Amino acid sequence: MKATTRLSRAAALAAVLALAPATGALAAGDAEQGRIKAETCLGCHGIPNYTNAHPTYKVPKLGGQHAEYLVAALKAYKAGQRGHETMHANAASLSEQDMADIAAYFANAE
Amino acid sequence: MNKAIAAIALLAAASLPLSAQAGGDAAAGKAKSAPCAACHGADGNSAIPINPTLAGQHADYLVRALQEYKSGVRQNPIMAGMAAPLSEQDMEDIAAYFAAQDGLRTPVER
């Protein structure tokens, strides 16, 4: 019985620790810094109905998107897990802090 | 009565340009989007931060994302499974439905 309790406590602690880094990175996102860092992004994502030249489709709207998803997307572009040359190039130079700041900006941008 | 007419007019106005662009049927897409709701919200406004909000997103971007999940260009085990059985028409219908919902926006540079 005691062993079970100890085990489930350990599991709970492990779960908290596993979640902590992601939550911490997000909490540190500074929307004002992000607004400045997002200037490049707005060249495409700040123009209504702006169309990606190749392949042809409209670049996604980012205003109101979840910060956590945006960070995950930027990481995937940086790692080359999402096939888009321009986004790979843009994300490659971003630090985790840059990503968190930019994501915080877009999450609340009108 | 007036409300019903206004609603129909709004629906027509909202769905016509989308149909023209993507060939998607928003009404059909609503029915087909049922499996999406658990993770992305019934109207595409996701309540789970790691899952993107789809409401208001450009239809052609959503179609592109589904195509890339299906082909494996964009790697996500859950979305690969969801996109696998979808036809092009299914993708366009689902995209038309989410694009017509109120949600994401294009931020304006200040």
Backbone of each chain as ProteinMPNN parsed JSONL, in Angstrom:
{"seq_chain_A": "MKATTRLSRAAALAAVLALAPATGALAAGDAEQGRIKAETCLGCHGIPNYTNAHPTYKVPKLGGQHAEYLVAALKAYKAGQRGHETMHANAASLSEQDMADIAAYFANAE", "coords_chain_A": {"N_chain_A": [[0.842, -1.211, 0.0], [1.823, 1.25, 0.968], [4.005, 1.375, -0.669], [2.769, 1.589, -3.123], [1.584, 4.12, -2.907], [3.858, 5.661, -2.728], [4.936, 5.186, -5.192], [2.978, 6.269, -6.91], [3.177, 8.881, -6.172], [5.708, 9.451, -7.048], [5.302, 9.158, -9.749], [3.542, 11.243, -10.226], [5.158, 13.41, -9.614], [7.085, 13.112, -11.554], [5.526, 13.614, -13.799], [4.857, 16.301, -13.416], [7.389, 17.44, -13.537], [8.044, 16.84, -16.146], [6.316, 18.442, -17.548], [7.038, 20.94, -16.748], [9.316, 22.358, -18.05], [8.309, 23.168, -20.597], [6.093, 24.73, -19.885], [7.385, 26.659, -18.406], [8.958, 27.942, -20.356], [6.986, 29.048, -21.931], [5.716, 30.753, -20.145], [7.612, 32.662, -19.919], [7.448, 34.17, -22.184], [7.544, 37.287, -23.782], [5.391, 39.594, -24.803], [5.711, 42.189, -25.766], [8.421, 42.392, -26.437], [8.235, 40.431, -28.342], [6.654, 41.632, -30.29], [8.409, 43.391, -31.472], [10.356, 41.602, -32.389], [8.844, 40.262, -34.222], [8.723, 41.583, -36.565], [9.777, 40.798, -39.045], [8.153, 38.593, -39.546], [5.705, 39.778, -39.999], [5.897, 40.783, -42.493], [4.864, 38.914, -44.214], [2.821, 37.555, -42.733], [1.374, 39.624, -41.769], [-0.098, 40.772, -43.694], [-3.215, 40.964, -45.036], [-4.635, 38.132, -46.574], [-2.29, 37.463, -47.91], [-0.328, 35.732, -50.24], [1.484, 32.771, -50.392], [4.151, 32.196, -52.563], [5.199, 29.834, -53.757], [4.675, 26.561, -52.726], [1.367, 27.515, -53.93], [-0.648, 29.068, -51.722], [-2.588, 30.712, -49.201], [-0.799, 32.432, -46.669], [-0.808, 31.352, -43.264], [-3.161, 32.73, -40.895], [-2.155, 34.236, -37.92], [-2.878, 35.694, -35.718], [-4.283, 35.478, -32.567], [-3.745, 32.843, -32.331], [-2.809, 29.908, -30.448], [-0.119, 30.301, -28.172], [1.514, 28.199, -27.355], [1.218, 26.314, -29.393], [2.277, 27.798, -31.528], [4.988, 28.053, -30.792], [5.709, 25.359, -30.895], [5.356, 24.931, -33.636], [7.308, 26.662, -34.742], [9.624, 25.474, -33.72], [9.503, 23.032, -35.043], [9.784, 23.866, -37.695], [12.363, 24.935, -37.537], [13.813, 22.639, -36.993], [13.522, 21.347, -39.34], [11.374, 19.71, -39.692], [9.034, 20.431, -40.765], [8.128, 21.064, -43.99], [9.098, 23.812, -45.403], [10.82, 26.134, -47.012], [11.304, 28.917, -46.597], [10.223, 29.383, -44.048], [11.787, 27.648, -42.618], [14.271, 28.86, -42.884], [13.74, 31.28, -41.6], [13.11, 30.461, -39.001], [15.392, 29.222, -38.201], [17.296, 30.94, -37.083], [16.229, 31.678, -34.706], [16.138, 31.869, -31.142], [15.054, 29.915, -28.268], [13.892, 31.7, -26.55], [13.291, 33.852, -28.262], [11.321, 32.603, -29.82], [9.331, 32.123, -27.892], [8.706, 34.751, -27.19], [7.787, 35.848, -29.639], [5.613, 34.17, -30.104], [4.023, 34.834, -27.923], [3.366, 37.417, -28.601], [1.821, 37.083, -31.032], [-0.295, 35.54, -30.094], [-1.999, 37.267, -28.828], [-2.376, 39.283, -30.608], [-4.123, 41.767, -32.436]], "CA_chain_A": [[0.0, 0.0, 0.0], [2.71, 2.415, 1.044], [4.838, 1.372, -1.87], [1.929, 2.099, -4.217], [1.45, 5.568, -2.726], [5.134, 6.283, -3.058], [5.08, 5.077, -6.646], [2.117, 7.215, -7.616], [3.741, 10.213, -5.926], [6.849, 9.589, -7.946], [4.75, 9.34, -11.087], [2.985, 12.591, -10.271], [6.297, 14.327, -9.641], [7.69, 12.987, -12.888], [4.623, 14.279, -14.737], [5.015, 17.741, -13.198], [8.713, 17.824, -14.039], [8.03, 16.731, -17.602], [5.548, 19.572, -18.075], [7.586, 22.209, -16.263], [10.123, 23.164, -18.965], [7.477, 23.77, -21.633], [5.297, 25.77, -19.245], [8.295, 27.729, -18.028], [9.342, 28.675, -21.558], [5.836, 29.826, -22.36], [5.447, 31.809, -19.173], [8.626, 33.695, -20.083], [7.235, 34.908, -23.428], [7.294, 38.713, -23.577], [4.667, 40.005, -26.01], [6.236, 43.464, -26.273], [9.64, 42.001, -27.154], [7.783, 39.651, -29.49], [6.142, 42.556, -31.311], [9.599, 43.905, -32.175], [10.989, 40.476, -33.085], [7.932, 39.718, -35.24], [8.649, 42.482, -37.717], [9.996, 39.992, -40.25], [6.975, 37.734, -39.747], [4.558, 40.557, -40.469], [6.08, 41.002, -43.926], [3.918, 38.002, -44.876], [1.673, 37.207, -41.892], [0.635, 40.83, -41.388], [-0.794, 41.285, -44.877], [-4.412, 40.142, -45.246], [-4.726, 37.292, -47.782], [-0.997, 37.344, -48.587], [-0.217, 34.386, -50.804], [2.762, 32.093, -50.541], [4.351, 32.083, -54.011], [5.316, 28.429, -54.17], [3.413, 26.319, -53.433], [0.448, 28.633, -53.799], [-1.765, 29.091, -50.774], [-2.472, 31.897, -48.354], [-0.047, 32.176, -45.437], [-1.795, 31.247, -42.181], [-3.423, 33.802, -39.932], [-1.537, 33.885, -36.642], [-3.467, 36.476, -34.629], [-5.202, 34.702, -31.742], [-3.329, 31.434, -32.284], [-2.209, 29.531, -29.169], [1.331, 30.496, -28.096], [2.178, 26.903, -27.242], [1.247, 25.735, -30.744], [3.196, 28.583, -32.37], [6.354, 27.658, -30.422], [5.913, 24.008, -31.443], [5.488, 25.064, -35.09], [8.618, 27.26, -35.028], [10.644, 24.452, -33.437], [9.439, 22.033, -36.114], [10.396, 24.485, -38.884], [13.806, 25.037, -37.291], [14.372, 21.285, -37.05], [13.313, 20.808, -40.676], [10.307, 18.7, -39.665], [7.943, 20.934, -41.6], [8.766, 21.436, -45.237], [8.867, 25.138, -45.962], [12.173, 26.7, -47.029], [11.355, 30.262, -46.003], [9.993, 29.272, -42.605], [12.968, 26.999, -42.04], [15.314, 29.892, -42.82], [13.368, 32.265, -40.583], [13.121, 29.871, -37.661], [16.733, 28.712, -37.884], [18.073, 31.902, -36.295], [15.507, 32.042, -33.484], [16.37, 31.16, -29.885], [13.806, 29.519, -27.589], [13.317, 32.932, -26.002], [12.69, 34.566, -29.394], [10.084, 31.891, -30.184], [8.334, 32.365, -26.836], [8.293, 36.157, -27.279], [6.999, 36.014, -30.871], [4.351, 33.457, -29.899], [3.221, 35.627, -26.976], [2.836, 38.559, -29.357], [0.759, 36.694, -31.961], [-1.441, 34.972, -29.37], [-2.922, 38.343, -28.433], [-2.361, 40.355, -31.611], [-5.419, 42.057, -33.088]], "C_chain_A": [[0.868, 1.249, 0.0], [3.568, 2.548, -0.208], [4.063, 1.96, -3.047], [1.814, 3.616, -4.131], [2.732, 6.267, -3.162], [5.337, 6.303, -4.586], [4.241, 6.128, -7.358], [2.586, 8.648, -7.368], [4.904, 10.483, -6.862], [6.366, 9.856, -9.375], [4.218, 10.76, -11.25], [4.101, 13.624, -10.383], [6.954, 14.318, -11.021], [6.847, 13.729, -13.917], [4.784, 15.793, -14.633], [6.342, 18.222, -13.79], [8.751, 17.813, -15.57], [7.334, 17.941, -18.227], [6.24, 20.901, -17.803], [8.394, 22.999, -17.302], [9.282, 23.881, -20.018], [6.69, 24.948, -21.054], [6.183, 26.961, -18.901], [8.66, 28.588, -19.222], [8.208, 29.575, -22.017], [5.594, 31.012, -21.445], [6.405, 32.964, -19.395], [8.441, 34.506, -21.362], [6.832, 36.352, -23.154], [6.679, 39.274, -24.865], [5.225, 41.295, -26.604], [7.546, 43.233, -27.033], [9.268, 41.273, -28.448], [7.299, 40.528, -30.628], [7.312, 43.087, -32.147], [10.234, 42.786, -33.009], [10.147, 39.954, -34.242], [7.874, 40.57, -36.496], [8.829, 41.718, -39.034], [8.754, 39.165, -40.585], [5.848, 38.502, -40.429], [4.68, 40.921, -41.952], [5.178, 40.095, -44.751], [2.647, 37.809, -44.048], [0.863, 38.417, -41.449], [-0.115, 41.447, -42.552], [-2.002, 40.395, -45.151], [-4.384, 39.422, -46.595], [-3.421, 37.204, -48.57], [-0.797, 35.892, -49.024], [1.23, 33.935, -50.925], [2.971, 31.809, -52.028], [4.424, 30.625, -54.473], [5.494, 27.528, -52.961], [2.391, 27.412, -53.114], [-0.687, 28.36, -52.811], [-1.542, 30.285, -49.859], [-1.717, 31.562, -47.062], [-1.019, 32.206, -44.259], [-1.94, 32.529, -41.362], [-2.858, 33.366, -38.592], [-2.14, 34.633, -35.458], [-4.498, 35.658, -33.867], [-4.846, 33.227, -31.675], [-2.684, 31.147, -30.917], [-0.687, 29.667, -29.204], [2.06, 29.153, -28.095], [2.28, 26.226, -28.609], [2.254, 26.469, -31.622], [4.65, 28.228, -32.071], [6.66, 26.281, -31.012], [6.121, 24.07, -32.953], [6.868, 25.618, -35.453], [9.744, 26.26, -34.798], [10.683, 23.42, -34.559], [10.033, 22.586, -37.407], [11.911, 24.528, -38.732], [14.479, 23.678, -37.471], [14.216, 20.653, -38.441], [12.227, 19.755, -40.737], [9.066, 19.158, -40.423], [8.573, 21.522, -42.843], [8.36, 22.8, -45.756], [10.18, 25.906, -45.86], [12.248, 28.036, -46.293], [11.172, 30.195, -44.496], [11.166, 28.567, -41.927], [14.074, 28.04, -41.853], [15.009, 30.903, -41.717], [13.5, 31.704, -39.173], [14.527, 29.478, -37.22], [17.501, 29.636, -36.943], [17.409, 32.238, -34.959], [15.935, 31.196, -32.292], [15.014, 30.752, -29.304], [13.097, 30.758, -27.047], [12.627, 33.748, -27.102], [11.339, 33.937, -29.745], [8.978, 32.178, -29.173], [7.806, 33.796, -26.925], [7.379, 36.385, -28.492], [5.626, 35.362, -30.717], [3.434, 34.239, -28.97], [2.607, 36.827, -27.686], [1.644, 38.139, -30.22], [-0.49, 36.185, -31.241], [-2.472, 36.046, -29.028], [-3.04, 39.444, -29.479], [-3.718, 40.516, -32.28], [-5.208, 42.336, -34.572]], "O_chain_A": [[0.702, 2.16, -0.811], [3.817, 3.638, -0.723], [4.602, 2.717, -3.854], [1.928, 4.316, -5.137], [2.716, 7.289, -3.847], [5.825, 7.271, -5.168], [4.709, 6.794, -8.281], [2.425, 9.521, -8.22], [5.063, 11.581, -7.394], [6.941, 10.664, -10.103], [4.421, 11.396, -12.284], [4.003, 14.585, -11.146], [7.323, 15.356, -11.569], [7.384, 14.394, -14.802], [4.84, 16.486, -15.649], [6.41, 19.26, -14.45], [9.395, 18.652, -16.2], [7.718, 18.403, -19.301], [6.052, 21.871, -18.537], [8.185, 24.205, -17.432], [9.507, 25.058, -20.302], [6.626, 26.021, -21.654], [5.792, 28.115, -19.076], [8.675, 29.815, -19.128], [8.428, 30.711, -22.436], [5.308, 32.121, -21.896], [6.074, 34.113, -19.103], [9.203, 35.442, -21.604], [5.9, 36.614, -22.392], [7.359, 39.411, -25.882], [5.211, 41.47, -27.822], [7.764, 43.788, -28.11], [9.888, 41.464, -29.494], [7.507, 40.206, -31.798], [7.213, 43.214, -33.367], [10.6, 42.986, -34.167], [10.662, 39.285, -35.138], [7.068, 40.312, -37.39], [8.12, 41.965, -40.009], [8.358, 39.053, -41.745], [5.142, 37.984, -41.293], [3.702, 41.316, -42.587], [4.772, 40.455, -45.855], [1.537, 37.886, -44.575], [-0.195, 38.277, -40.835], [-0.703, 42.52, -42.419], [-1.847, 39.214, -45.461], [-4.137, 40.04, -47.631], [-3.438, 36.905, -49.764], [-1.066, 34.956, -48.271], [2.077, 34.631, -51.485], [2.092, 31.254, -52.685], [3.789, 30.241, -55.456], [6.444, 27.745, -52.208], [2.543, 28.145, -52.137], [-1.561, 27.527, -53.052], [-0.43, 30.802, -49.761], [-1.97, 30.531, -46.439], [-1.957, 33.004, -44.256], [-0.992, 33.289, -41.168], [-3.07, 32.227, -38.175], [-1.93, 34.241, -34.31], [-5.479, 35.195, -34.45], [-5.552, 32.444, -31.041], [-2.089, 32.036, -30.308], [-0.04, 29.21, -30.146], [3.091, 28.992, -28.75], [3.308, 25.635, -28.94], [2.999, 25.841, -32.374], [5.459, 28.113, -32.991], [7.739, 26.062, -31.563], [6.961, 23.351, -33.496], [7.523, 25.108, -36.362], [10.699, 26.197, -35.573], [11.756, 22.985, -34.977], [10.71, 21.862, -38.137], [12.651, 24.206, -39.661], [15.572, 23.581, -38.03], [14.718, 19.556, -38.688], [12.147, 18.992, -41.699], [8.161, 18.367, -40.688], [9.451, 22.38, -42.758], [7.371, 22.92, -46.479], [10.607, 26.282, -44.769], [13.139, 28.258, -45.474], [11.881, 30.87, -43.749], [11.493, 28.87, -40.78], [14.724, 28.097, -40.81], [15.905, 31.329, -40.988], [13.95, 32.398, -38.261], [14.82, 29.408, -36.026], [18.268, 29.17, -36.101], [17.965, 32.999, -34.167], [16.078, 29.978, -32.397], [13.965, 31.184, -29.782], [11.87, 30.854, -27.08], [11.528, 34.266, -26.907], [10.346, 34.638, -29.941], [7.835, 32.442, -29.546], [6.609, 34.033, -26.759], [6.336, 37.029, -28.383], [4.61, 35.916, -31.137], [2.224, 34.307, -29.189], [1.47, 37.208, -27.41], [0.582, 38.758, -30.155], [-1.609, 36.375, -31.718], [-3.668, 35.768, -28.948], [-3.735, 40.435, -29.256], [-4.373, 39.538, -32.64], [-6.169, 42.599, -35.294]]}, "seq_chain_B": "MNKAIAAIALLAAASLPLSAQAGGDAAAGKAKSAPCAACHGADGNSAIPINPTLAGQHADYLVRALQEYKSGVRQNPIMAGMAAPLSEQDMEDIAAYFAAQDGLRTPVER", "coords_chain_B": {"N_chain_B": [[-38.137, 35.85, -38.318], [-36.976, 37.954, -39.904], [-34.486, 37.608, -38.829], [-33.862, 35.053, -39.647], [-33.664, 35.378, -42.392], [-31.539, 37.153, -42.486], [-29.583, 35.522, -41.446], [-29.4, 33.546, -43.384], [-28.559, 35.093, -45.541], [-26.108, 35.935, -44.575], [-24.764, 33.508, -44.332], [-24.719, 32.726, -46.994], [-23.176, 34.773, -48.06], [-20.824, 34.325, -46.734], [-20.101, 31.765, -47.518], [-19.976, 31.652, -50.283], [-17.637, 32.982, -51.498], [-15.678, 31.316, -50.473], [-16.327, 28.8, -51.486], [-15.849, 29.307, -54.119], [-13.105, 29.662, -54.102], [-11.921, 27.317, -52.943], [-13.505, 25.225, -53.603], [-14.844, 23.996, -51.622], [-17.467, 22.755, -49.509], [-19.057, 24.211, -46.993], [-21.163, 23.417, -45.336], [-21.318, 20.66, -45.679], [-18.797, 20.169, -44.766], [-19.013, 20.76, -42.074], [-20.371, 18.553, -41.011], [-18.512, 16.587, -41.625], [-16.461, 17.372, -40.022], [-16.713, 16.449, -37.489], [-14.955, 14.524, -36.157], [-12.786, 16.175, -35.682], [-13.431, 17.853, -33.649], [-12.966, 17.07, -30.953], [-10.325, 17.657, -30.347], [-9.802, 20.142, -31.543], [-11.899, 21.798, -30.946], [-15.44, 22.417, -31.364], [-16.144, 24.43, -33.182], [-13.722, 24.953, -34.139], [-12.261, 26.572, -32.532], [-9.806, 26.004, -30.57], [-9.465, 24.614, -27.332], [-7.291, 23.615, -26.21], [-4.015, 24.332, -25.63], [-1.774, 23.342, -27.096], [-2.836, 22.434, -29.402], [-3.671, 23.728, -32.525], [-5.794, 26.583, -33.094], [-8.353, 26.535, -35.466], [-10.426, 27.936, -36.436], [-11.499, 30.424, -38.601], [-9.193, 30.336, -40.044], [-7.337, 30.47, -43.145], [-8.83, 28.742, -45.829], [-7.385, 27.442, -47.896], [-4.882, 27.13, -46.776], [-5.442, 25.353, -44.708], [-6.249, 23.095, -46.167], [-3.858, 22.513, -47.429], [-2.299, 21.844, -45.167], [-3.617, 19.509, -44.308], [-3.184, 17.883, -46.531], [-0.408, 17.628, -46.377], [-0.112, 16.318, -43.945], [-1.321, 13.925, -44.586], [0.364, 12.967, -46.621], [2.691, 12.737, -45.248], [4.666, 14.605, -45.27], [4.414, 16.563, -43.4], [4.93, 15.764, -40.182], [3.065, 14.123, -37.863], [1.804, 11.964, -35.644], [-0.887, 11.694, -34.772], [-2.367, 13.444, -36.427], [-1.695, 12.376, -38.89], [-3.082, 9.983, -38.873], [-5.669, 10.977, -38.75], [-5.915, 12.374, -41.157], [-5.466, 10.5, -43.115], [-7.761, 8.951, -44.155], [-9.102, 10.891, -45.603], [-10.536, 12.363, -48.506], [-9.673, 14.59, -51.262], [-11.874, 16.244, -51.643], [-13.166, 15.984, -49.152], [-11.245, 17.239, -47.531], [-11.338, 19.843, -48.54], [-13.973, 20.535, -47.968], [-14.049, 20.392, -45.137], [-12.125, 22.306, -44.547], [-13.367, 24.568, -45.606], [-15.496, 24.819, -43.855], [-14.24, 25.364, -41.312], [-12.848, 27.689, -41.979], [-14.876, 29.487, -42.249], [-15.67, 30.086, -39.715], [-15.666, 32.15, -36.741], [-12.678, 33.415, -35.534], [-9.405, 33.203, -35.794], [-7.18, 35.906, -36.788], [-5.641, 38.336, -38.997], [-2.883, 39.991, -37.909], [-2.436, 43.514, -37.53], [0.18, 45.612, -38.413], [1.73, 47.901, -36.193]], "CA_chain_B": [[-38.236, 35.878, -39.784], [-35.876, 38.783, -40.397], [-33.228, 36.994, -38.364], [-33.601, 33.888, -40.502], [-33.217, 35.899, -43.701], [-30.197, 37.707, -42.256], [-28.669, 34.395, -41.24], [-29.196, 32.905, -44.693], [-27.756, 36.02, -46.34], [-24.743, 35.877, -44.025], [-24.198, 32.207, -44.707], [-24.466, 32.763, -48.428], [-22.06, 35.688, -48.28], [-19.603, 33.732, -46.176], [-19.711, 30.502, -48.137], [-19.757, 31.79, -51.729], [-16.24, 33.185, -51.912], [-14.894, 30.151, -50.08], [-16.59, 27.741, -52.451], [-15.195, 29.693, -55.356], [-11.667, 29.489, -53.947], [-11.425, 25.993, -52.615], [-14.427, 24.189, -54.006], [-15.311, 23.332, -50.42], [-18.843, 22.956, -49.076], [-18.941, 24.392, -45.55], [-22.196, 22.647, -44.635], [-20.839, 19.272, -45.691], [-17.598, 20.156, -43.928], [-19.398, 20.748, -40.66], [-20.649, 17.162, -40.663], [-17.266, 15.818, -41.722], [-15.483, 17.865, -39.051], [-17.009, 15.903, -36.156], [-13.782, 13.946, -35.466], [-11.815, 17.231, -35.359], [-13.924, 18.66, -32.53], [-12.426, 16.678, -29.65], [-9.025, 18.301, -30.117], [-9.73, 21.513, -32.069], [-13.121, 22.534, -30.619], [-16.5, 22.161, -32.336], [-16.107, 25.447, -34.239], [-12.323, 25.17, -34.505], [-11.563, 27.353, -31.513], [-9.226, 24.989, -29.708], [-9.307, 24.941, -25.915], [-6.055, 22.956, -25.783], [-3.003, 25.25, -26.18], [-0.821, 22.75, -28.042], [-3.565, 22.179, -30.65], [-3.979, 25.03, -33.113], [-7.127, 27.051, -33.441], [-8.572, 26.453, -36.91], [-11.525, 28.84, -36.773], [-11.102, 31.642, -39.295], [-7.952, 30.136, -40.812], [-7.547, 30.391, -44.595], [-9.197, 27.389, -46.248], [-6.354, 26.774, -48.696], [-3.805, 26.724, -45.856], [-5.9, 24.15, -43.992], [-6.19, 21.986, -47.119], [-2.424, 22.213, -47.583], [-1.854, 21.153, -43.956], [-4.168, 18.142, -44.321], [-2.462, 17.135, -47.58], [0.944, 17.331, -45.898], [-0.231, 15.277, -42.911], [-1.643, 12.664, -45.261], [1.529, 12.506, -47.382], [3.803, 12.519, -44.348], [5.595, 15.743, -45.322], [4.301, 17.126, -42.054], [4.845, 14.55, -39.376], [2.348, 14.136, -36.6], [1.138, 10.655, -35.662], [-2.338, 11.819, -34.619], [-2.939, 14.044, -37.63], [-1.514, 11.43, -40.0], [-4.203, 9.054, -38.783], [-6.928, 11.676, -39.043], [-5.951, 12.826, -42.552], [-5.314, 9.36, -44.032], [-8.948, 8.537, -44.923], [-9.794, 12.023, -46.224], [-10.355, 12.666, -49.932], [-9.459, 16.02, -51.527], [-13.158, 16.926, -51.409], [-13.343, 16.038, -47.695], [-10.343, 18.268, -47.007], [-11.832, 21.162, -48.943], [-15.213, 20.798, -47.238], [-13.69, 20.649, -43.735], [-11.415, 23.595, -44.524], [-14.358, 25.623, -45.851], [-16.262, 24.994, -42.615], [-13.457, 26.05, -40.274], [-12.504, 29.036, -42.457], [-16.048, 30.351, -42.123], [-15.946, 30.341, -38.301], [-15.034, 33.333, -36.17], [-11.547, 33.019, -34.706], [-8.099, 33.796, -36.067], [-7.156, 37.158, -37.547], [-4.335, 38.798, -39.475], [-2.543, 41.158, -37.093], [-2.055, 44.712, -38.273], [1.409, 46.19, -37.862], [1.556, 49.256, -35.637]], "C_chain_B": [[-37.079, 36.672, -40.38], [-34.534, 38.169, -40.047], [-32.845, 35.827, -39.267], [-33.067, 34.344, -41.85], [-31.792, 36.428, -43.573], [-29.185, 36.58, -42.139], [-28.357, 33.721, -42.563], [-28.295, 33.779, -45.569], [-26.298, 35.966, -45.904], [-24.044, 34.599, -44.454], [-23.812, 32.199, -46.174], [-23.241, 33.618, -48.716], [-20.748, 35.05, -47.836], [-19.142, 32.526, -46.996], [-19.387, 30.663, -49.622], [-18.296, 31.981, -52.105], [-15.367, 31.981, -51.578], [-15.067, 29.022, -51.09], [-15.843, 28.025, -53.737], [-13.695, 29.4, -55.275], [-11.282, 28.018, -53.876], [-12.318, 24.883, -53.137], [-15.004, 23.427, -52.836], [-16.732, 23.708, -50.076], [-18.841, 22.996, -47.555], [-19.951, 23.556, -44.769], [-21.798, 21.168, -44.567], [-19.633, 19.136, -44.768], [-17.922, 20.103, -42.458], [-19.644, 19.32, -40.195], [-19.358, 16.339, -40.644], [-16.248, 16.212, -40.651], [-15.698, 17.298, -37.653], [-15.778, 15.308, -35.46], [-12.759, 15.001, -35.044], [-12.128, 17.885, -34.019], [-13.255, 18.339, -31.194], [-11.126, 17.406, -29.329], [-8.986, 19.765, -30.555], [-10.947, 22.355, -31.712], [-14.146, 22.374, -31.731], [-16.473, 23.166, -33.486], [-14.663, 25.771, -34.644], [-11.574, 26.097, -33.574], [-11.068, 26.39, -30.443], [-9.085, 25.475, -28.277], [-8.012, 24.349, -25.373], [-4.886, 23.682, -26.441], [-2.037, 24.639, -27.193], [-1.488, 22.451, -29.386], [-4.01, 23.501, -31.261], [-5.47, 25.316, -33.231], [-7.245, 27.054, -34.959], [-9.623, 27.46, -37.377], [-10.993, 30.113, -37.417], [-9.833, 31.496, -40.115], [-8.281, 30.066, -42.319], [-7.795, 28.939, -45.006], [-8.061, 26.7, -46.999], [-5.141, 26.371, -47.849], [-4.19, 25.433, -45.118], [-5.848, 22.925, -44.904], [-4.741, 21.529, -47.277], [-1.91, 21.411, -46.374], [-2.34, 19.702, -43.955], [-3.458, 17.283, -45.365], [-1.075, 16.718, -47.083], [0.935, 16.294, -44.771], [-0.453, 13.923, -43.569], [-0.406, 12.092, -45.967], [2.731, 12.221, -46.491], [4.864, 13.608, -44.407], [5.606, 16.437, -43.961], [4.013, 15.966, -41.118], [4.178, 14.774, -38.026], [1.503, 12.873, -36.57], [-0.385, 10.757, -35.577], [-2.959, 12.351, -35.905], [-2.752, 13.15, -38.864], [-2.691, 10.466, -40.046], [-5.527, 9.696, -39.157], [-7.039, 11.996, -40.541], [-5.972, 11.66, -43.539], [-6.586, 9.015, -44.818], [-9.623, 9.664, -45.696], [-9.473, 12.141, -47.715], [-10.063, 14.161, -50.069], [-10.734, 16.809, -51.224], [-13.442, 17.05, -49.916], [-12.509, 17.174, -47.113], [-10.87, 19.657, -47.316], [-13.11, 21.525, -48.205], [-14.906, 21.171, -45.793], [-13.015, 22.014, -43.611], [-12.396, 24.75, -44.71], [-15.173, 25.891, -44.579], [-15.473, 25.778, -41.574], [-13.113, 27.486, -40.696], [-13.659, 30.013, -42.24], [-16.381, 30.689, -40.664], [-15.154, 31.562, -37.813], [-13.869, 32.91, -35.274], [-10.285, 33.793, -35.02], [-8.221, 35.076, -36.889], [-5.735, 37.449, -38.035], [-3.976, 40.051, -38.693], [-2.098, 42.332, -37.974], [-0.832, 45.326, -37.604], [1.148, 47.613, -37.379], [2.877, 49.934, -35.428]], "O_chain_B": [[-36.318, 36.183, -41.215], [-33.585, 38.196, -40.831], [-31.677, 35.636, -39.606], [-32.125, 33.758, -42.382], [-30.947, 36.187, -44.435], [-28.074, 36.667, -42.662], [-27.211, 33.367, -42.841], [-27.394, 33.284, -46.246], [-25.382, 35.953, -46.726], [-22.889, 34.611, -44.881], [-22.737, 31.734, -46.552], [-22.379, 33.242, -49.51], [-19.708, 35.214, -48.474], [-17.943, 32.293, -47.15], [-18.6, 29.888, -50.165], [-17.765, 31.239, -52.931], [-14.43, 31.662, -52.31], [-14.102, 28.375, -51.497], [-15.28, 27.128, -54.365], [-13.088, 28.949, -56.247], [-10.441, 27.537, -54.635], [-11.928, 23.715, -53.116], [-15.58, 22.352, -53.005], [-17.162, 24.837, -50.316], [-18.653, 21.973, -46.897], [-19.651, 23.049, -43.688], [-21.93, 20.521, -43.529], [-19.467, 18.128, -44.081], [-17.203, 19.481, -41.676], [-19.189, 18.919, -39.124], [-19.148, 15.508, -39.76], [-15.29, 15.48, -40.4], [-14.951, 17.625, -36.73], [-15.575, 15.566, -34.273], [-11.952, 14.754, -34.148], [-11.241, 18.401, -33.338], [-13.006, 19.239, -30.393], [-10.86, 17.733, -28.173], [-8.218, 20.551, -30.0], [-11.032, 23.511, -32.127], [-13.785, 22.215, -32.897], [-16.745, 22.808, -34.632], [-14.408, 26.722, -35.383], [-10.395, 26.383, -33.787], [-11.806, 26.011, -29.534], [-8.646, 26.598, -28.03], [-7.672, 24.558, -24.208], [-4.759, 23.663, -27.665], [-1.532, 25.349, -28.062], [-0.806, 22.24, -30.389], [-4.656, 24.309, -30.592], [-6.286, 24.418, -33.439], [-6.344, 27.519, -35.657], [-9.698, 27.793, -38.559], [-10.141, 30.796, -36.85], [-9.434, 32.431, -40.81], [-9.374, 29.651, -42.703], [-7.075, 28.03, -44.594], [-7.794, 25.519, -46.776], [-4.455, 25.397, -48.16], [-3.362, 24.541, -44.933], [-5.452, 21.843, -44.471], [-4.439, 20.336, -47.262], [-1.183, 20.431, -46.533], [-1.583, 18.783, -43.644], [-3.167, 16.111, -45.125], [-0.625, 15.601, -47.336], [1.859, 15.49, -44.654], [0.135, 12.916, -43.176], [-0.157, 10.887, -45.918], [3.676, 11.553, -46.909], [5.856, 13.548, -43.68], [6.651, 16.838, -43.449], [2.998, 15.28, -41.24], [4.671, 15.514, -37.176], [0.586, 12.72, -37.377], [-1.096, 9.995, -36.233], [-3.936, 11.802, -36.414], [-3.575, 13.179, -39.779], [-3.227, 10.168, -41.113], [-6.388, 9.077, -39.783], [-8.12, 11.901, -41.122], [-6.44, 11.808, -44.668], [-6.51, 8.803, -46.028], [-10.618, 9.425, -46.38], [-8.321, 12.036, -48.134], [-10.192, 14.912, -49.102], [-10.689, 17.888, -50.633], [-13.904, 18.095, -49.457], [-12.995, 17.968, -46.308], [-10.853, 20.542, -46.46], [-13.316, 22.687, -47.853], [-15.44, 22.153, -45.278], [-13.299, 22.778, -42.689], [-12.275, 25.786, -44.056], [-15.498, 27.037, -44.267], [-15.979, 26.75, -41.014], [-13.091, 28.39, -39.861], [-13.446, 31.213, -42.069], [-17.278, 31.492, -40.407], [-14.133, 31.943, -38.385], [-14.062, 32.124, -34.346], [-10.115, 34.921, -34.558], [-9.211, 35.303, -37.584], [-4.763, 36.876, -37.543], [-4.669, 41.064, -38.79], [-1.471, 42.148, -39.017], [-0.809, 45.535, -36.391], [0.468, 48.408, -38.028], [2.919, 51.075, -34.969]]}, "name": "protein", "num_of_chains": 2, "seq": "MKATTRLSRAAALAAVLALAPATGALAAGDAEQGRIKAETCLGCHGIPNYTNAHPTYKVPKLGGQHAEYLVAALKAYKAGQRGHETMHANAASLSEQDMADIAAYFANAEMNKAIAAIALLAAASLPLSAQAGGDAAAGKAKSAPCAACHGADGNSAIPINPTLAGQHADYLVRALQEYKSGVRQNPIMAGMAAPLSEQDMEDIAAYFAAQDGLRTPVER"}
